[in-house]
Amino acid sequence: QLVESGGDLVQPGRSLRLTCTASGFTFDDHALHWVRQPPGKGLEWVSGVTWNGDSLGYADSVRGRFTVSRDNAKKSLYLQMSTLKTEDTALYYCARDINNSGLYGSDFWGQGTLVTVSS
Amino acid sequence: DIVLTQSPATLSLSPGDSATLSCRTSQSISTSLAWYQQKPGQAPRLLIYAASSRASFIPDRFSGSGSGTQFTLTINSLEPEDFATYYCQQRSGRLPLTFGGGTKVEIK
């Protein structure tokens, strides 16, 4: 199970930290990702991290503002978001890869946490 | 960035029909492509990875093919639960791991 939390209504320019907590599988066997979906729109990959915490990079739209990390002892994935913009408004999903290679796809997803950026 | 273009944007079909969805990439990615299904109010579900391998518990009416820059998802004999939006994603290792814009399969 993957459960996201931390979504909220925030003003532009503010910061927010999302958390994804895992259970029911060997957490450090898998790469993990954040994927977002603005209301009524398609999927956008945001960032990912390997089993040991190495970043898999960021989408151009968030690079320099968002930071991904994980804590294997706590079975948690994080997304620190700063200097939020209205266009960051979306449902943010946590997703688990099939394995740690990053080459195959995400076979398990949380239900998402909603981030709304508005004044 | 690798751009993924899905076509058509919308596919209107009847239950029992076959569906053919296309995903074209702006650069060659070998077979590093995944397909997802998403229904309204639900998280995406992985259908196909490595272009043609079915994920766990995915019915065999779903099949994927292609390599390089051209990929296809085929759904044989559409069931009522197959009407949804489908996304492709490149998993070549080249960042960012982009998604296509989606194809909505709707009931005709």
gemmi code that builds the backbone of each chain (N, CA, C; Angstrom):
import gemmi

chains = {
    "A": [
        ("GLN", (0.840, -1.190, 0.000), (0.000, 0.000, 0.000), (0.887, 1.257, 0.000)),
        ("LEU", (0.466, 2.251, -0.745), (1.151, 3.542, -0.764), (0.125, 4.593, -0.379)),
        ("VAL", (0.442, 5.395, 0.610), (-0.484, 6.420, 1.079), (0.227, 7.766, 1.069)),
        ("GLU", (-0.283, 8.679, 0.247), (0.269, 10.023, 0.168), (-0.426, 10.934, 1.174)),
        ("SER", (0.327, 11.921, 1.644), (-0.245, 12.910, 2.551), (0.509, 14.222, 2.383)),
        ("GLY", (-0.042, 15.279, 2.947), (0.624, 16.573, 2.933), (0.032, 17.571, 1.967)),
        ("GLY", (-0.871, 17.126, 1.100), (-1.481, 18.056, 0.169), (-2.325, 19.098, 0.891)),
        ("ASP", (-2.377, 20.296, 0.307), (-3.084, 21.379, 0.988), (-3.325, 22.522, 0.011)),
        ("LEU", (-4.081, 23.513, 0.473), (-4.260, 24.767, -0.260), (-3.186, 25.734, 0.240)),
        ("VAL", (-2.341, 26.209, -0.674), (-1.264, 27.120, -0.283), (-1.217, 28.301, -1.251)),
        ("GLN", (-0.636, 29.380, -0.793), (-0.507, 30.563, -1.637), (0.719, 30.437, -2.545)),
        ("PRO", (0.686, 31.088, -3.680), (1.872, 31.096, -4.561), (3.096, 31.596, -3.809)),
        ("GLY", (4.235, 30.945, -4.088), (5.484, 31.316, -3.445), (5.789, 30.569, -2.165)),
        ("ARG", (4.769, 29.882, -1.615), (4.979, 29.154, -0.369), (5.551, 27.767, -0.631)),
        ("SER", (5.835, 27.035, 0.445), (6.407, 25.694, 0.360), (5.452, 24.654, 0.931)),
        ("LEU", (5.693, 23.412, 0.552), (4.879, 22.301, 1.030), (5.706, 21.031, 0.931)),
        ("ARG", (5.489, 20.109, 1.855), (6.196, 18.833, 1.814), (5.194, 17.689, 1.730)),
        ("LEU", (5.324, 16.880, 0.694), (4.480, 15.704, 0.544), (5.218, 14.479, 1.072)),
        ("THR", (4.434, 13.543, 1.617), (4.989, 12.289, 2.129), (4.211, 11.127, 1.531)),
        ("CYS", (4.913, 10.071, 1.202), (4.294, 8.823, 0.748), (4.812, 7.722, 1.657)),
        ("THR", (3.902, 7.052, 2.349), (4.282, 5.999, 3.280), (3.867, 4.651, 2.712)),
        ("ALA", (4.803, 3.716, 2.723), (4.581, 2.410, 2.117), (4.410, 1.319, 3.156)),
        ("SER", (3.701, 0.283, 2.769), (3.571, -0.917, 3.599), (3.282, -2.104, 2.712)),
        ("GLY", (3.588, -3.304, 3.216), (3.222, -4.518, 2.503), (4.213, -5.021, 1.472)),
        ("PHE", (5.372, -4.365, 1.339), (6.388, -4.865, 0.411), (7.764, -4.403, 0.887)),
        ("THR", (8.792, -4.980, 0.300), (10.166, -4.623, 0.666), (10.505, -3.295, 0.030)),
        ("PHE", (10.460, -2.257, 0.837), (10.522, -0.884, 0.342), (11.769, -0.622, -0.487)),
        ("ASP", (12.930, -1.068, 0.008), (14.156, -0.690, -0.677), (14.515, -1.598, -1.853)),
        ("ASP", (13.577, -2.386, -2.326), (13.772, -3.157, -3.561), (13.307, -2.394, -4.795)),
        ("HIS", (12.756, -1.188, -4.576), (12.071, -0.518, -5.674), (12.470, 0.952, -5.809)),
        ("ALA", (12.615, 1.408, -7.064), (12.662, 2.845, -7.317), (11.260, 3.417, -7.110)),
        ("LEU", (11.189, 4.692, -6.804), (9.915, 5.348, -6.522), (9.836, 6.671, -7.278)),
        ("HIS", (8.614, 7.092, -7.571), (8.409, 8.301, -8.358), (7.263, 9.128, -7.794)),
        ("TRP", (7.297, 10.411, -8.119), (6.149, 11.295, -7.978), (5.651, 11.630, -9.388)),
        ("VAL", (4.349, 11.478, -9.584), (3.680, 11.811, -10.840), (2.492, 12.686, -10.482)),
        ("ARG", (2.264, 13.736, -11.245), (1.141, 14.622, -10.923), (0.157, 14.705, -12.083)),
        ("GLN", (-1.050, 15.123, -11.743), (-2.114, 15.233, -12.730), (-2.962, 16.457, -12.406)),
        ("PRO", (-2.824, 17.526, -13.172), (-3.691, 18.696, -12.973), (-5.140, 18.306, -13.225)),
        ("PRO", (-6.074, 18.995, -12.616), (-7.494, 18.645, -12.779), (-7.896, 18.581, -14.247)),
        ("GLY", (-8.447, 17.447, -14.663), (-8.937, 17.289, -16.019), (-7.868, 17.123, -17.086)),
        ("LYS", (-6.609, 16.967, -16.677), (-5.522, 16.875, -17.657), (-4.774, 15.556, -17.531)),
        ("GLY", (-3.698, 15.420, -18.280), (-2.947, 14.178, -18.331), (-1.905, 14.056, -17.243)),
        ("LEU", (-1.148, 12.965, -17.330), (-0.129, 12.658, -16.338), (1.185, 13.369, -16.663)),
        ("GLU", (1.872, 13.832, -15.617), (3.196, 14.434, -15.766), (4.145, 13.818, -14.742)),
        ("TRP", (5.208, 13.209, -15.212), (6.238, 12.718, -14.307), (6.939, 13.906, -13.657)),
        ("VAL", (7.115, 13.858, -12.346), (7.713, 14.975, -11.613), (9.152, 14.661, -11.233)),
        ("SER", (9.357, 13.517, -10.582), (10.688, 13.164, -10.105), (10.707, 11.713, -9.664)),
        ("GLY", (11.890, 11.160, -9.509), (12.027, 9.801, -9.040), (13.312, 9.619, -8.267)),
        ("VAL", (13.405, 8.467, -7.582), (14.587, 8.199, -6.761), (14.853, 6.699, -6.762)),
        ("THR", (16.127, 6.306, -6.819), (16.490, 4.890, -6.799), (16.355, 4.330, -5.384)),
        ("TRP", (16.641, 3.049, -5.236), (16.451, 2.391, -3.950), (17.285, 3.042, -2.837)),
        ("ASN", (18.467, 3.567, -3.198), (19.355, 4.107, -2.161), (19.286, 5.632, -2.071)),
        ("GLY", (18.314, 6.226, -2.737), (18.111, 7.653, -2.589), (18.713, 8.516, -3.677)),
        ("ASP", (19.375, 7.920, -4.656), (19.913, 8.716, -5.763), (18.760, 9.268, -6.592)),
        ("SER", (18.816, 10.553, -6.893), (17.743, 11.167, -7.670), (17.755, 10.655, -9.111)),
        ("LEU", (16.567, 10.443, -9.645), (16.416, 10.096, -11.059), (16.105, 11.331, -11.893)),
        ("GLY", (16.234, 12.494, -11.249), (16.036, 13.731, -11.974), (14.681, 14.343, -11.740)),
        ("TYR", (14.434, 15.417, -12.454), (13.211, 16.196, -12.283), (12.657, 16.630, -13.634)),
        ("ALA", (11.364, 16.845, -13.661), (10.758, 17.486, -14.823), (11.299, 18.910, -14.945)),
        ("ASP", (11.393, 19.388, -16.167), (11.887, 20.743, -16.390), (11.077, 21.776, -15.607)),
        ("SER", (9.786, 21.522, -15.483), (8.868, 22.493, -14.863), (9.087, 22.645, -13.358)),
        ("VAL", (9.787, 21.692, -12.722), (9.962, 21.754, -11.269), (11.426, 21.782, -10.848)),
        ("ARG", (12.328, 21.582, -11.795), (13.748, 21.504, -11.444), (14.195, 22.807, -10.779)),
        ("GLY", (14.910, 22.662, -9.666), (15.365, 23.828, -8.907), (14.387, 24.276, -7.836)),
        ("ARG", (13.162, 23.791, -7.886), (12.153, 24.166, -6.880), (11.735, 22.968, -6.018)),
        ("PHE", (11.767, 21.770, -6.591), (11.334, 20.560, -5.881), (12.544, 19.691, -5.580)),
        ("THR", (12.482, 18.976, -4.457), (13.537, 18.034, -4.079), (12.908, 16.736, -3.610)),
        ("VAL", (13.353, 15.640, -4.196), (12.839, 14.322, -3.830), (13.838, 13.629, -2.904)),
        ("SER", (13.314, 12.860, -1.963), (14.168, 12.083, -1.074), (13.381, 10.902, -0.540)),
        ("ARG", (14.080, 9.960, 0.076), (13.410, 8.817, 0.678), (14.149, 8.430, 1.956)),
        ("ASP", (13.423, 7.776, 2.857), (13.985, 7.250, 4.089), (13.569, 5.785, 4.164)),
        ("ASN", (14.477, 4.888, 3.835), (14.124, 3.472, 3.792), (13.757, 2.926, 5.166)),
        ("ALA", (14.351, 3.460, 6.211), (14.024, 2.998, 7.566), (12.580, 3.328, 7.927)),
        ("LYS", (12.083, 4.434, 7.425), (10.705, 4.845, 7.688), (9.764, 4.434, 6.567)),
        ("LYS", (10.304, 3.768, 5.536), (9.487, 3.349, 4.381), (8.709, 4.537, 3.824)),
        ("SER", (9.395, 5.629, 3.643), (8.735, 6.856, 3.205), (9.483, 7.530, 2.069)),
        ("LEU", (8.697, 8.142, 1.195), (9.175, 8.961, 0.081), (8.676, 10.375, 0.317)),
        ("TYR", (9.513, 11.344, -0.010), (9.154, 12.738, 0.233), (9.299, 13.568, -1.033)),
        ("LEU", (8.538, 14.656, -1.076), (8.714, 15.663, -2.120), (8.621, 17.023, -1.442)),
        ("GLN", (9.764, 17.693, -1.353), (9.803, 19.045, -0.812), (9.581, 20.020, -1.961)),
        ("MET", (8.518, 20.794, -1.873), (8.159, 21.714, -2.940), (8.293, 23.143, -2.423)),
        ("SER", (9.022, 23.966, -3.136), (9.179, 25.362, -2.735), (8.827, 26.278, -3.894)),
        ("THR", (8.669, 27.543, -3.587), (8.308, 28.554, -4.586), (7.177, 28.047, -5.476)),
        ("LEU", (6.108, 27.610, -4.832), (4.999, 26.999, -5.565), (4.325, 28.007, -6.476)),
        ("LYS", (3.879, 27.498, -7.634), (3.198, 28.309, -8.636), (1.783, 27.763, -8.831)),
        ("THR", (0.913, 28.592, -9.386), (-0.459, 28.142, -9.616), (-0.483, 26.911, -10.521)),
        ("GLU", (0.465, 26.828, -11.442), (0.501, 25.684, -12.358), (0.983, 24.386, -11.697)),
        ("ASP", (1.375, 24.446, -10.430), (1.703, 23.236, -9.679), (0.451, 22.570, -9.099)),
        ("THR", (-0.696, 23.223, -9.251), (-1.937, 22.652, -8.766), (-2.213, 21.320, -9.463)),
        ("ALA", (-2.346, 20.261, -8.680), (-2.517, 18.921, -9.253), (-2.750, 17.899, -8.151)),
        ("LEU", (-3.175, 16.729, -8.571), (-3.183, 15.553, -7.696), (-1.812, 14.905, -7.839)),
        ("TYR", (-1.132, 14.718, -6.733), (0.221, 14.171, -6.751), (0.173, 12.704, -6.321)),
        ("TYR", (0.633, 11.847, -7.231), (0.677, 10.411, -6.974), (2.095, 9.975, -6.615)),
        ("CYS", (2.165, 9.026, -5.721), (3.387, 8.279, -5.437), (3.268, 6.956, -6.185)),
        ("ALA", (4.345, 6.525, -6.842), (4.285, 5.303, -7.636), (5.543, 4.463, -7.423)),
        ("ARG", (5.342, 3.162, -7.335), (6.433, 2.213, -7.107), (6.800, 1.534, -8.406)),
        ("ASP", (8.066, 1.449, -8.729), (8.495, 0.742, -9.919), (8.486, -0.768, -9.704)),
        ("ILE", (8.452, -1.492, -10.825), (8.502, -2.958, -10.771), (9.743, -3.412, -10.020)),
        ("ASN", (10.872, -2.754, -10.283), (12.109, -3.091, -9.568), (12.933, -1.815, -9.414)),
        ("ASN", (14.216, -1.971, -9.230), (15.033, -0.776, -9.022), (15.668, -0.255, -10.298)),
        ("SER", (15.452, -0.912, -11.426), (16.163, -0.514, -12.632), (15.671, 0.804, -13.202)),
        ("GLY", (14.396, 1.128, -12.954), (13.830, 2.338, -13.543), (13.443, 2.183, -14.994)),
        ("LEU", (13.575, 0.991, -15.548), (13.404, 0.802, -16.985), (12.055, 0.216, -17.377)),
        ("TYR", (11.239, -0.181, -16.443), (10.070, -0.960, -16.820), (8.736, -0.262, -16.616)),
        ("GLY", (8.561, 0.462, -15.542), (7.279, 1.094, -15.300), (6.878, 0.963, -13.852)),
        ("SER", (5.818, 1.690, -13.495), (5.342, 1.724, -12.109), (4.130, 0.832, -11.964)),
        ("ASP", (4.257, -0.205, -11.163), (3.205, -1.212, -11.069), (2.282, -1.025, -9.874)),
        ("PHE", (2.565, -0.029, -9.043), (1.695, 0.192, -7.895), (1.664, 1.679, -7.590)),
        ("TRP", (0.461, 2.219, -7.391), (0.264, 3.652, -7.212), (-0.579, 3.914, -5.966)),
        ("GLY", (-0.306, 5.048, -5.324), (-1.189, 5.504, -4.271), (-2.423, 6.162, -4.874)),
        ("GLN", (-3.284, 6.670, -4.021), (-4.509, 7.321, -4.482), (-4.337, 8.817, -4.683)),
        ("GLY", (-3.188, 9.346, -4.305), (-2.891, 10.743, -4.578), (-3.228, 11.689, -3.434)),
        ("THR", (-2.536, 12.833, -3.425), (-2.822, 13.906, -2.478), (-2.918, 15.204, -3.274)),
        ("LEU", (-3.927, 16.017, -2.984), (-4.218, 17.191, -3.790), (-3.480, 18.420, -3.282)),
        ("VAL", (-2.760, 19.047, -4.197), (-2.076, 20.311, -3.918), (-2.764, 21.397, -4.737)),
        ("THR", (-3.245, 22.417, -4.053), (-3.880, 23.546, -4.717), (-3.088, 24.800, -4.379)),
        ("VAL", (-2.607, 25.473, -5.416), (-1.835, 26.702, -5.226), (-2.686, 27.868, -5.732)),
        ("SER", (-3.100, 28.693, -4.813), (-3.994, 29.794, -5.164), (-3.924, 30.863, -4.089)),
        ("SER", (-4.101, 32.102, -4.534), (-4.104, 33.213, -3.583), (-5.524, 33.492, -3.079)),
    ],
    "B": [
        ("ASP", (14.364, 16.764, -24.320), (13.380, 15.834, -23.773), (12.803, 14.966, -24.895)),
        ("ILE", (12.450, 13.746, -24.552), (11.784, 12.865, -25.508), (10.285, 13.167, -25.455)),
        ("VAL", (9.725, 13.517, -26.601), (8.299, 13.845, -26.694), (7.536, 12.612, -27.160)),
        ("LEU", (6.426, 12.296, -26.473), (5.576, 11.171, -26.845), (4.259, 11.700, -27.385)),
        ("THR", (3.897, 11.265, -28.574), (2.667, 11.710, -29.221), (1.729, 10.519, -29.370)),
        ("GLN", (0.578, 10.601, -28.731), (-0.411, 9.523, -28.801), (-1.513, 9.883, -29.783)),
        ("SER", (-1.959, 8.868, -30.511), (-3.065, 9.074, -31.442), (-3.921, 7.817, -31.511)),
        ("PRO", (-5.233, 8.004, -31.784), (-5.903, 9.302, -31.807), (-6.112, 9.823, -30.386)),
        ("ALA", (-6.582, 11.039, -30.269), (-6.871, 11.581, -28.943), (-8.082, 10.886, -28.332)),
        ("THR", (-9.050, 10.571, -29.181), (-10.262, 9.879, -28.745), (-10.596, 8.782, -29.733)),
        ("LEU", (-11.028, 7.647, -29.198), (-11.400, 6.491, -30.008), (-12.804, 6.082, -29.570)),
        ("SER", (-13.759, 6.136, -30.486), (-15.147, 5.781, -30.169), (-15.444, 4.394, -30.722)),
        ("LEU", (-15.685, 3.448, -29.827), (-15.863, 2.051, -30.220), (-16.994, 1.415, -29.414)),
        ("SER", (-17.400, 0.253, -29.852), (-18.455, -0.506, -29.159), (-17.843, -1.698, -28.444)),
        ("PRO", (-18.474, -2.163, -27.368), (-18.003, -3.402, -26.730), (-17.910, -4.518, -27.758)),
        ("GLY", (-16.814, -5.284, -27.685), (-16.576, -6.343, -28.650), (-15.658, -5.932, -29.788)),
        ("ASP", (-15.537, -4.616, -30.016), (-14.605, -4.122, -31.039), (-13.168, -4.285, -30.562)),
        ("SER", (-12.254, -4.157, -31.496), (-10.829, -4.107, -31.158), (-10.346, -2.667, -31.232)),
        ("ALA", (-9.417, -2.321, -30.359), (-8.877, -0.968, -30.299), (-7.385, -0.997, -30.603)),
        ("THR", (-6.953, -0.040, -31.412), (-5.525, 0.099, -31.723), (-5.100, 1.513, -31.379)),
        ("LEU", (-4.208, 1.627, -30.387), (-3.733, 2.921, -29.905), (-2.265, 3.062, -30.283)),
        ("SER", (-1.887, 4.270, -30.686), (-0.528, 4.510, -31.155), (0.220, 5.469, -30.243)),
        ("CYS", (1.514, 5.239, -30.096), (2.399, 6.128, -29.356), (3.678, 6.270, -30.164)),
        ("ARG", (3.983, 7.505, -30.514), (5.199, 7.772, -31.288), (6.142, 8.617, -30.442)),
        ("THR", (7.425, 8.254, -30.429), (8.412, 8.992, -29.640), (9.323, 9.808, -30.554)),
        ("SER", (9.820, 10.929, -30.046), (10.636, 11.836, -30.860), (12.070, 11.328, -31.036)),
        ("GLN", (12.461, 10.358, -30.221), (13.769, 9.722, -30.343), (13.598, 8.229, -30.149)),
        ("SER", (14.505, 7.468, -30.702), (14.437, 6.023, -30.541), (14.675, 5.633, -29.080)),
        ("ILE", (13.811, 4.747, -28.573), (13.932, 4.302, -27.181), (13.990, 2.777, -27.082)),
        ("SER", (14.377, 2.125, -28.181), (14.399, 0.659, -28.207), (13.002, 0.137, -27.839)),
        ("THR", (12.909, -0.663, -26.785), (11.587, -1.163, -26.366), (11.233, -0.653, -24.968)),
        ("SER", (11.790, 0.480, -24.589), (11.613, 0.999, -23.222), (10.349, 1.834, -23.091)),
        ("LEU", (9.205, 1.171, -23.259), (7.926, 1.879, -23.211), (6.932, 1.129, -22.339)),
        ("ALA", (6.191, 1.903, -21.561), (5.135, 1.347, -20.712), (3.791, 1.939, -21.115)),
        ("TRP", (2.733, 1.170, -20.904), (1.356, 1.623, -21.142), (0.579, 1.516, -19.834)),
        ("TYR", (-0.251, 2.530, -19.590), (-1.085, 2.591, -18.404), (-2.541, 2.834, -18.800)),
        ("GLN", (-3.425, 2.345, -17.970), (-4.861, 2.611, -18.087), (-5.290, 3.443, -16.889)),
        ("GLN", (-6.117, 4.458, -17.129), (-6.648, 5.236, -16.017), (-8.146, 5.448, -16.203)),
        ("LYS", (-8.897, 5.129, -15.177), (-10.339, 5.385, -15.156), (-10.612, 6.605, -14.292)),
        ("PRO", (-11.713, 7.307, -14.520), (-12.020, 8.511, -13.742), (-12.002, 8.243, -12.239)),
        ("GLY", (-11.309, 9.110, -11.513), (-11.252, 9.000, -10.063), (-10.338, 7.919, -9.538)),
        ("GLN", (-9.584, 7.277, -10.437), (-8.680, 6.206, -10.020), (-7.236, 6.524, -10.414)),
        ("ALA", (-6.309, 5.887, -9.712), (-4.904, 5.995, -10.076), (-4.640, 5.192, -11.351)),
        ("PRO", (-3.592, 5.533, -12.061), (-3.224, 4.732, -13.244), (-2.888, 3.294, -12.858)),
        ("ARG", (-3.045, 2.402, -13.844), (-2.714, 0.990, -13.663), (-1.764, 0.580, -14.775)),
        ("LEU", (-0.661, -0.056, -14.423), (0.295, -0.515, -15.417), (-0.273, -1.698, -16.188)),
        ("LEU", (-0.273, -1.592, -17.521), (-0.732, -2.670, -18.378), (0.437, -3.439, -19.005)),
        ("ILE", (1.324, -2.677, -19.627), (2.405, -3.228, -20.445), (3.708, -2.531, -20.068)),
        ("TYR", (4.791, -3.291, -19.977), (6.113, -2.693, -19.809), (7.063, -3.320, -20.817)),
        ("ALA", (8.177, -2.662, -21.036), (9.148, -3.114, -22.051), (8.456, -3.371, -23.387)),
        ("ALA", (7.520, -2.515, -23.717), (6.801, -2.482, -24.995), (5.805, -3.609, -25.193)),
        ("SER", (6.107, -4.817, -24.689), (5.248, -5.947, -25.033), (5.002, -6.927, -23.891)),
        ("SER", (5.540, -6.668, -22.706), (5.345, -7.581, -21.572), (4.144, -7.141, -20.751)),
        ("ARG", (3.209, -8.059, -20.560), (2.017, -7.737, -19.758), (2.376, -7.720, -18.274)),
        ("ALA", (1.863, -6.710, -17.577), (2.059, -6.643, -16.127), (1.210, -7.712, -15.446)),
        ("SER", (1.462, -7.932, -14.172), (0.744, -8.959, -13.413), (-0.751, -8.720, -13.435)),
        ("PHE", (-1.505, -9.800, -13.646), (-2.975, -9.811, -13.583), (-3.653, -9.031, -14.707)),
        ("ILE", (-2.923, -8.689, -15.746), (-3.521, -7.988, -16.882), (-4.039, -9.037, -17.877)),
        ("PRO", (-5.312, -8.924, -18.284), (-5.882, -9.919, -19.207), (-5.132, -9.959, -20.536)),
        ("ASP", (-5.156, -11.129, -21.179), (-4.381, -11.281, -22.414), (-5.042, -10.626, -23.628)),
        ("ARG", (-6.191, -9.985, -23.454), (-6.737, -9.203, -24.568), (-5.949, -7.904, -24.778)),
        ("PHE", (-5.113, -7.546, -23.796), (-4.232, -6.391, -23.930), (-2.875, -6.877, -24.456)),
        ("SER", (-2.395, -6.229, -25.523), (-1.075, -6.574, -26.025), (-0.368, -5.326, -26.521)),
        ("GLY", (0.958, -5.337, -26.398), (1.759, -4.203, -26.845), (2.795, -4.664, -27.849)),
        ("SER", (3.152, -3.750, -28.758), (4.163, -4.068, -29.754), (4.908, -2.792, -30.130)),
        ("GLY", (5.990, -2.982, -30.858), (6.742, -1.841, -31.358), (8.142, -1.753, -30.803)),
        ("SER", (8.939, -0.910, -31.443), (10.295, -0.627, -31.001), (10.779, 0.618, -31.723)),
        ("GLY", (11.839, 1.188, -31.218), (12.371, 2.390, -31.846), (11.547, 3.611, -31.505)),
        ("THR", (10.726, 4.066, -32.436), (9.905, 5.259, -32.209), (8.414, 5.020, -32.390)),
        ("GLN", (8.014, 3.827, -32.769), (6.602, 3.562, -33.033), (6.108, 2.387, -32.182)),
        ("PHE", (5.046, 2.630, -31.421), (4.521, 1.627, -30.498), (3.010, 1.553, -30.603)),
        ("THR", (2.480, 0.362, -30.325), (1.038, 0.152, -30.422), (0.533, -0.640, -29.224)),
        ("LEU", (-0.600, -0.192, -28.701), (-1.337, -0.970, -27.701), (-2.611, -1.460, -28.389)),
        ("THR", (-2.828, -2.761, -28.355), (-4.024, -3.353, -28.951), (-4.883, -3.965, -27.857)),
        ("ILE", (-6.166, -3.670, -27.916), (-7.116, -4.282, -26.994), (-8.096, -5.079, -27.840)),
        ("ASN", (-8.074, -6.381, -27.691), (-8.973, -7.241, -28.457), (-10.299, -7.404, -27.725)),
        ("SER", (-11.397, -7.326, -28.486), (-12.736, -7.545, -27.947), (-12.963, -6.735, -26.667)),
        ("LEU", (-13.166, -5.450, -26.843), (-13.328, -4.533, -25.718), (-14.429, -4.983, -24.762)),
        ("GLU", (-14.070, -4.984, -23.484), (-15.038, -5.231, -22.421), (-15.512, -3.876, -21.883)),
        ("PRO", (-16.673, -3.835, -21.253), (-17.179, -2.549, -20.721), (-16.179, -1.853, -19.800)),
        ("GLU", (-15.399, -2.621, -19.049), (-14.444, -2.017, -18.105), (-13.186, -1.479, -18.790)),
        ("ASP", (-13.050, -1.676, -20.105), (-11.865, -1.200, -20.814), (-12.008, 0.245, -21.289)),
        ("PHE", (-13.202, 0.798, -21.173), (-13.397, 2.179, -21.623), (-12.783, 3.099, -20.581)),
        ("ALA", (-11.720, 3.781, -20.985), (-10.851, 4.508, -20.062), (-9.883, 5.344, -20.898)),
        ("THR", (-8.965, 6.014, -20.217), (-7.906, 6.750, -20.898), (-6.594, 5.978, -20.755)),
        ("TYR", (-5.829, 5.934, -21.831), (-4.598, 5.172, -21.866), (-3.415, 6.099, -22.129)),
        ("TYR", (-2.347, 5.891, -21.373), (-1.144, 6.699, -21.493), (0.064, 5.820, -21.770)),
        ("CYS", (0.973, 6.321, -22.600), (2.274, 5.670, -22.744), (3.314, 6.511, -21.997)),
        ("GLN", (4.400, 5.869, -21.601), (5.500, 6.542, -20.900), (6.815, 5.925, -21.358)),
        ("GLN", (7.792, 6.766, -21.660), (9.094, 6.244, -22.061), (9.945, 5.965, -20.827)),
        ("ARG", (10.609, 4.819, -20.844), (11.436, 4.392, -19.722), (12.835, 4.027, -20.233)),
        ("SER", (13.361, 4.901, -21.093), (14.657, 4.640, -21.711), (15.819, 4.929, -20.787)),
        ("GLY", (15.540, 5.612, -19.676), (16.617, 6.050, -18.794), (17.019, 7.485, -19.073)),
        ("ARG", (16.581, 8.009, -20.221), (16.839, 9.415, -20.540), (15.760, 10.270, -19.880)),
        ("LEU", (16.210, 11.228, -19.082), (15.287, 12.043, -18.312), (14.828, 13.267, -19.097)),
        ("PRO", (13.624, 13.787, -18.810), (12.633, 13.254, -17.872), (11.863, 12.063, -18.447)),
        ("LEU", (11.242, 11.295, -17.579), (10.494, 10.100, -17.993), (9.106, 10.511, -18.457)),
        ("THR", (9.009, 11.020, -19.643), (7.816, 11.673, -20.158), (6.678, 10.703, -20.450)),
        ("PHE", (5.455, 11.247, -20.303), (4.211, 10.575, -20.683), (3.691, 11.168, -21.988)),
        ("GLY", (2.915, 10.370, -22.707), (2.148, 10.882, -23.814), (0.911, 11.602, -23.306)),
        ("GLY", (0.213, 12.260, -24.226), (-0.949, 13.054, -23.850), (-2.209, 12.249, -23.568)),
        ("GLY", (-2.194, 10.976, -23.911), (-3.332, 10.108, -23.606), (-4.259, 9.881, -24.783)),
        ("THR", (-4.895, 8.719, -24.788), (-5.968, 8.386, -25.723), (-7.168, 7.932, -24.914)),
        ("LYS", (-8.291, 8.598, -25.125), (-9.514, 8.215, -24.433), (-10.291, 7.245, -25.305)),
        ("VAL", (-10.576, 6.069, -24.767), (-11.407, 5.081, -25.461), (-12.806, 5.194, -24.882)),
        ("GLU", (-13.731, 5.674, -25.701), (-15.088, 5.906, -25.230), (-16.079, 5.010, -25.946)),
        ("ILE", (-17.242, 4.850, -25.311), (-18.292, 4.000, -25.887), (-18.997, 4.755, -27.006)),
        ("LYS", (-19.092, 4.098, -28.145), (-19.735, 4.702, -29.307), (-21.245, 4.685, -29.148)),
    ],
}
model = gemmi.Model(1)
for chain_id, residues in chains.items():
    chain = gemmi.Chain(chain_id)
    for i, (resn, *xyz) in enumerate(residues, 1):
        res = gemmi.Residue()
        res.name, res.seqid = resn, gemmi.SeqId(i, " ")
        for name, pos in zip(("N", "CA", "C"), xyz):
            atom = gemmi.Atom()
            atom.name, atom.element = name, gemmi.Element(name[0])
            atom.pos, atom.b_iso = gemmi.Position(*pos), 0.0
            res.add_atom(atom)
        chain.add_residue(res)
    model.add_chain(chain)
structure = gemmi.Structure()
structure.add_model(model)
structure.setup_entities()
